[in-house]
Amino acid sequence: MRAIWKGAVSFGLVSIGVKLYAATEEKDIRFHQVHRTDGGRIRYKRVCSVCGEEVAYDDIAKGYDLGGGEMVVLTDEDFADLPLASTRAIDVHQFVPAEQVDPILYNRAYYLEPEEVAAKPYVLLRDALVASNRVAIVKVALRQKEQLATLRVRDGVLVLNTMLWPDEVREANFGFLDENITVRRQELEMATSLIESMSGDFDAEEYTDEYRAALQRVIDAKVSGQEVVAPPEAEEAPSAAIDLMAALRASVERARAARAASGPPPEREPVPPTPITAAKSAKKATKAADEREKGEGEKKAPKKAAPRKAAGEKATGEKAAKAPAKAAPKKAAPRARRTA
């Protein structure tokens, strides 16, 4: 990593020399604007709207539009005279509990590395923040702009989180906030149960940018000359739940089933929740199986009676026993012909 800023963290009479590094980077796949027919890059020129000439970077200044076509031009000298007391310093103003800082204020994150001679005071501040369970509220000037920020500890390193100013956060002014919407106790309990069933410990490594991965596969296929195959369309979710309680109950059951499937195997396999349609199908299948067993039992009954009859005829004498045996094939033949 390359340091983008050098300065010092100052709190009380302590000054800690540090280097600033960008802690995050965007992984978006970037494209250039090109000519569709030949792939040539599209170039833009900086042209003055008054004289029509192309303007070099050295001749470009900043202008503030007053409206009505009037413009106030500011030069580098104007910005140099602005009172930025924290130009090369991170001034600590206060130490506050971390939960008092609204996450909506966070903007960008930077790592702080100590200079060689400042390692000990750096570690001292780091350990003190951990022990007190607080974050430092600081001010710092980055890119000619004073910013509010916090200092906190992450993986043994001080992290500078720049923040938005309070007047930069828009007010959430929506119509439904003025409506009298009543939530039933049963719905709240079911929603709370759903939250509990889906609760767990957050691990960022479990989540990936599926769109970016799919886009990269499309690009790789283009490069290798392969045919780009469109992924199967995902099943659309219903636009609105007809019965809120039913939707919540079904969500709870699905979340519990998913958690049971992903958790450690219990001593006895849990029976997954059966949907109503599956339950009806299982009931019909059980009923059909009972009817088949009953039918097979009725078919087996005549077969059991035949040996008893043959045994009776055998008891009357050997001659009587042979007579039915000869008659049996004669009767069986006509039945076979009728069946055919």
Secondary structure, DSSP 8 states (H G I E B T S, - for coil): ----EEEEEEETTEEEEEEEEE-----------B-TTT--B-----B-TTT--B--GGG--EEEEEETTEEEEE-HHHHHTS--TTTTEEEEEEEEEGGGS-GGGEEEEEEEEE-GGGHHHHHHHHHHHHHHTEEEEEEEE-SS-EEEEEEEEETTEEEEEEE--GGGS-----GGGGS-----HHHHHHHHHHHHHT-----GGG---HHHHHHHHHHHHHHHT-------------SS-S-HHHHHHHHHHHHHHHHHHHS---SS-------HHHHHHHHHHHHHHHHHHHHHHHHHHHHHHHHHHHHHHHHH-HHHHHHHHHHHHHHHHHHHHHH-
